Amino acid sequence: MPTLLRAVEPDELAALRVRFGLAPHQHLELTVDSPFLDGEGQLLTNRQRRAEICYILHRGDPHRGVLLHRKTFYPQGAWRLPTGGIQEGESVLETLAREIEEETGFQIETGPYPVRIEAFLGVLSYAMYHRSQQRTHNFATWHFLVAAPPYAQPVSQDPDEHLEAWDWRSIAEMGRVADELQQITAQDSRWRHWGRFRALSHRFVAEAIGE
């Protein structure tokens, strides 16, 4: 597969829309600063990541609960939807399958707890101007609704993910989760721009799935 240089490749977006149906592409311009994008635990665009996937995993009804996680190095109260970086030369769907398996042990359409991609919810793309670096980082988050068996329990397969705990929250709670992420700066200013950024996907997902 040829190297993919842009956060949102038009052909890839078009192919996902053909397969899953029309889904929105929203573009946002943000102003951020250190340590977001250049500090420990916040190197979103490092290692040649062009974008990330975000999977919204449920066990029968997203309105009853979708999977959130927290990592060992996160500030207190930081729960969020799981994401995973898309590397150069890797497709969105390849990343989705790999990240789900690494983080939960689930596999798409196979294994003891097969999961199924139900929907492509859309993509958020960002032009993030970094004040200290005086440069703009281009990035994107691709969102997918994924169904797991009713009693499936995630088990991380990769210690490098530093996963500490899982939780299940309803779609109706995504706005509250976004608020909690945005309020992180009151507890630890080092995570201010990270929390603001991470809140965006939760509001996007809440709107995409609705009540």
Order of alpha helices (4+ residues) and beta strands (2+ residues): alpha-beta-beta-beta-beta-alpha-beta-beta-beta-beta-alpha-alpha-alpha
